[in-house]
Amino acid sequence: MSRRSLVALVGAPLLSSAIACAPPPTNVPGEELRIQPKEQLRASGDADADGVPDLHDQCPVEPGIKPGGCPDRDGDLFPDIRDNCPDQPGHEPDGCPIPDTDGDGLLDPNDKCPNEPESYNSIGDDDGCPDEVPKDLARYLGVVKGIQFNTDTAKFKRRSKGTLTKIAAVLKRHPEIRVEIAAHTDHVGSDEYNTALSRLRAEAVIDELVARGVDRARLSARAAGKSQPISEDPEV
């Protein structure tokens, strides 16, 4: 308080001073509001220390998650009291995992054949349905010995061109098929060198197939390097 204010207070009329110094009445209107009702006391309590006040906690003696304050054993944000699978993390609407009935790795909502496992053979592997490789394509799955490169390069040997032309023709007859081109090297040289070389070779195969009319979007390259050698021949 400033000195000017203090002087003004001291110099106030006697009546004002008497009023200021008189003891407060015993029954001040509204004094009872200083005593919290039982409901307010409960609302401020949190017996299980889970951050949900007891008044709003459906499980007041078991730590839980908001907003209801009940436990969630599997941590999927579905409280156990409404989780049909309380020990398995799940999803809406019941807190249970999304099933994969046929066990093929594709969840039922994304599986066109949820009761039949996918046959993983690079043909429609993302639809969840079993399928067979067309006979004219089967001969080119796996190791294709007709594709060879000059040593330490991504340049094809001349005899490889005919094989690439045949493969392109088969792929164009089956436009639904997507293909991964994996190129391999022998064991000579460093991992880094062979991985880079095999990447160049896989991309060279893709370029040749695209040049022969195959949609590039159907083709992907993988650099196997020397981790999966298929021949001791450095030109394969």
C-alpha positions as CSV (number, residue, x, y, z in Angstrom):
1,M,0.0,0.0,0.0
2,S,1.4,3.4,-0.9
3,R,1.9,6.1,1.8
4,R,-0.8,8.3,0.3
5,S,-3.3,5.4,0.6
6,L,-2.2,4.7,4.2
7,V,-2.7,8.3,5.3
8,A,-6.2,8.4,3.7
9,L,-7.1,5.3,5.7
10,V,-5.9,6.5,9.0
11,G,-7.6,9.9,8.5
12,A,-11.0,8.2,7.8
13,P,-14.0,9.2,10.0
14,L,-14.3,7.3,13.2
15,L,-17.5,5.6,12.0
16,S,-15.7,4.1,9.1
17,S,-12.9,2.9,11.4
18,A,-15.3,1.3,13.8
19,I,-17.0,-0.6,10.9
20,A,-13.6,-1.8,9.7
21,C,-12.5,-3.1,13.1
22,A,-15.8,-4.7,14.2
23,P,-15.7,-8.5,14.4
24,P,-17.5,-10.3,11.6
25,P,-21.1,-11.4,12.3
26,T,-21.5,-15.0,13.3
27,N,-24.0,-15.7,10.5
28,V,-22.6,-14.2,7.3
29,P,-25.0,-14.9,4.4
30,G,-23.4,-17.5,2.3
31,E,-21.0,-18.7,4.9
32,E,-22.3,-22.3,4.6
33,L,-20.9,-22.4,1.0
34,R,-17.4,-22.6,2.4
35,I,-18.2,-26.2,3.5
36,Q,-18.0,-28.5,0.5
37,P,-20.9,-30.9,0.1
38,K,-20.1,-34.6,0.2
39,E,-20.5,-34.8,-3.6
40,Q,-17.8,-32.1,-4.1
41,L,-15.5,-33.9,-1.7
42,R,-15.9,-37.2,-3.6
43,A,-15.4,-35.4,-7.0
44,S,-12.0,-34.1,-5.9
45,G,-10.9,-37.5,-4.7
46,D,-9.2,-40.1,-6.8
47,A,-8.8,-43.3,-4.8
48,D,-7.0,-45.3,-7.6
49,A,-4.9,-42.3,-8.7
50,D,-5.8,-42.8,-12.4
51,G,-6.7,-39.2,-13.1
52,V,-10.4,-39.8,-13.1
53,P,-12.2,-38.3,-10.1
54,D,-14.0,-40.9,-8.0
55,L,-17.4,-39.3,-8.7
56,H,-17.0,-40.0,-12.4
57,D,-14.9,-43.2,-12.1
58,Q,-16.8,-46.4,-13.0
59,C,-14.0,-48.4,-11.4
60,P,-13.0,-46.2,-8.5
61,V,-10.6,-48.7,-6.9
62,E,-8.9,-50.0,-10.0
63,P,-6.6,-47.7,-12.1
64,G,-7.9,-47.3,-15.6
65,I,-8.1,-45.2,-18.7
66,K,-10.1,-42.1,-19.4
67,P,-12.9,-41.2,-19.6
68,G,-14.5,-44.0,-17.6
69,G,-11.5,-44.9,-15.4
70,C,-11.7,-48.7,-15.9
71,P,-8.7,-51.0,-16.6
72,D,-7.6,-51.8,-20.1
73,R,-5.4,-54.9,-19.8
74,D,-4.4,-55.2,-23.5
75,G,-3.8,-51.5,-24.0
76,D,-6.1,-51.1,-27.0
77,L,-8.1,-48.2,-25.5
78,F,-11.1,-50.4,-25.0
79,P,-11.8,-50.7,-21.3
80,D,-12.1,-54.3,-20.1
81,I,-15.8,-53.8,-19.2
82,R,-16.7,-53.4,-22.8
83,D,-13.9,-55.3,-24.5
84,N,-14.9,-58.8,-25.8
85,C,-11.2,-59.7,-26.1
86,P,-9.7,-58.0,-23.0
87,D,-6.3,-59.8,-23.3
88,Q,-5.9,-59.2,-27.1
89,P,-5.4,-55.7,-28.5
90,G,-8.3,-55.1,-30.9
91,H,-10.3,-52.6,-32.9
92,E,-13.8,-51.3,-33.2
93,P,-16.5,-52.3,-32.6
94,D,-15.8,-54.9,-29.9
95,G,-12.1,-54.6,-29.0
96,C,-11.2,-57.9,-30.7
97,P,-8.4,-58.3,-33.3
98,I,-9.4,-58.2,-36.9
99,P,-9.5,-61.9,-38.0
100,D,-7.4,-63.7,-40.6
101,T,-9.6,-66.8,-40.9
102,D,-7.4,-68.6,-43.5
103,G,-4.1,-67.6,-41.9
104,D,-2.6,-66.3,-45.1
105,G,-1.5,-63.0,-43.6
106,L,-4.3,-61.0,-45.2
107,L,-6.9,-59.7,-42.8
108,D,-10.4,-60.8,-43.7
109,P,-11.7,-57.3,-44.6
110,N,-8.9,-57.1,-47.2
111,D,-9.1,-60.8,-48.3
112,K,-11.3,-61.6,-51.3
113,C,-11.2,-65.3,-50.3
114,P,-11.1,-65.2,-46.5
115,N,-11.6,-68.9,-46.1
116,E,-9.0,-70.0,-48.7
117,P,-5.3,-69.1,-48.2
118,E,-3.5,-67.1,-50.8
119,S,-1.0,-69.0,-52.9
120,Y,2.1,-66.8,-53.0
121,N,3.5,-67.1,-56.4
122,S,3.8,-63.5,-57.6
123,I,0.4,-63.8,-59.3
124,G,-2.3,-61.7,-57.6
125,D,-0.6,-62.2,-54.2
126,D,-2.5,-59.2,-52.8
127,D,-6.1,-60.5,-53.3
128,G,-6.0,-63.4,-50.8
129,C,-7.2,-66.0,-53.3
130,P,-5.4,-69.1,-54.4
131,D,-4.3,-69.1,-58.0
132,E,-2.2,-71.1,-60.5
133,V,0.6,-69.9,-62.6
134,P,-0.2,-69.9,-66.3
135,K,1.8,-72.6,-68.0
136,D,3.4,-70.3,-70.5
137,L,4.7,-68.2,-67.6
138,A,5.7,-71.0,-65.3
139,R,8.9,-71.7,-67.3
140,Y,10.2,-68.2,-66.5
141,L,9.6,-68.1,-62.8
142,G,12.6,-68.7,-60.6
143,V,16.0,-68.7,-62.2
144,V,16.0,-67.7,-65.9
145,K,19.2,-69.1,-67.2
146,G,18.7,-67.5,-70.6
147,I,19.5,-64.0,-69.3
148,Q,23.2,-63.3,-68.9
149,F,25.4,-60.2,-68.6
150,N,28.9,-59.4,-69.6
151,T,31.3,-59.6,-66.6
152,D,31.1,-56.7,-64.1
153,T,28.5,-54.9,-66.2
154,A,24.8,-54.5,-66.6
155,K,25.1,-55.1,-70.4
156,F,23.4,-58.2,-71.8
157,K,25.0,-60.8,-73.7
158,R,23.6,-61.0,-77.2
159,R,21.8,-64.3,-76.7
160,S,19.8,-62.8,-73.8
161,K,17.7,-60.6,-76.1
162,G,15.7,-63.5,-77.5
163,T,14.8,-64.6,-74.0
164,L,13.7,-61.1,-73.0
165,T,11.5,-60.9,-76.1
166,K,9.8,-64.2,-75.2
167,I,9.2,-63.1,-71.6
168,A,7.7,-59.8,-72.7
169,A,5.3,-61.6,-75.0
170,V,4.1,-63.9,-72.1
171,L,3.7,-60.9,-69.8
172,K,1.6,-59.0,-72.3
173,R,-0.7,-62.0,-72.6
174,H,-1.3,-61.9,-68.8
175,P,-1.7,-58.1,-68.0
176,E,-3.0,-59.0,-64.5
177,I,0.4,-60.3,-63.4
178,R,2.9,-58.2,-61.6
179,V,6.5,-59.4,-61.6
180,E,9.5,-58.8,-59.4
181,I,12.9,-58.9,-61.2
182,A,15.6,-60.1,-58.8
183,A,19.2,-59.9,-60.1
184,H,22.0,-61.9,-58.5
185,T,25.8,-61.9,-58.6
186,D,28.5,-64.3,-57.7
187,H,30.5,-64.1,-54.4
188,V,33.5,-62.2,-55.8
189,G,33.8,-58.6,-54.6
190,S,32.3,-56.6,-51.7
191,D,28.7,-56.7,-50.6
192,E,28.3,-53.0,-51.6
193,Y,29.6,-53.5,-55.1
194,N,27.6,-56.6,-55.8
195,T,24.4,-55.1,-54.4
196,A,24.8,-52.1,-56.7
197,L,25.6,-54.2,-59.7
198,S,22.6,-56.5,-59.2
199,R,20.4,-53.4,-58.8
200,L,21.6,-52.1,-62.2
201,R,21.1,-55.5,-63.8
202,A,17.5,-55.9,-62.5
203,E,16.7,-52.4,-63.7
204,A,18.3,-53.3,-67.1
205,V,15.9,-56.2,-67.4
206,I,12.9,-54.0,-66.6
207,D,14.1,-51.5,-69.2
208,E,14.2,-54.2,-71.9
209,L,10.8,-55.5,-71.0
210,V,9.3,-52.0,-71.1
211,A,10.9,-51.4,-74.5
212,R,9.1,-54.5,-75.6
213,G,5.7,-53.2,-74.5
214,V,5.3,-54.3,-70.9
215,D,3.8,-51.7,-68.5
216,R,6.6,-50.5,-66.1
217,A,4.0,-50.3,-63.3
218,R,3.8,-54.1,-63.3
219,L,7.5,-54.5,-62.7
220,S,9.7,-54.1,-59.7
221,A,13.4,-54.6,-59.2
222,R,15.3,-56.3,-56.3
223,A,19.0,-56.3,-55.8
224,A,19.9,-59.8,-54.4
225,G,23.6,-59.1,-54.7
226,K,25.8,-62.0,-53.6
227,S,23.7,-62.9,-50.6
228,Q,21.8,-65.4,-52.8
229,P,24.1,-66.6,-55.5
230,I,22.5,-68.8,-58.1
231,S,25.7,-69.6,-60.1
232,E,29.5,-69.4,-59.8
233,D,29.4,-67.9,-63.3
234,P,30.1,-64.1,-62.9
235,E,28.2,-63.5,-66.1
236,V,24.9,-64.8,-64.8
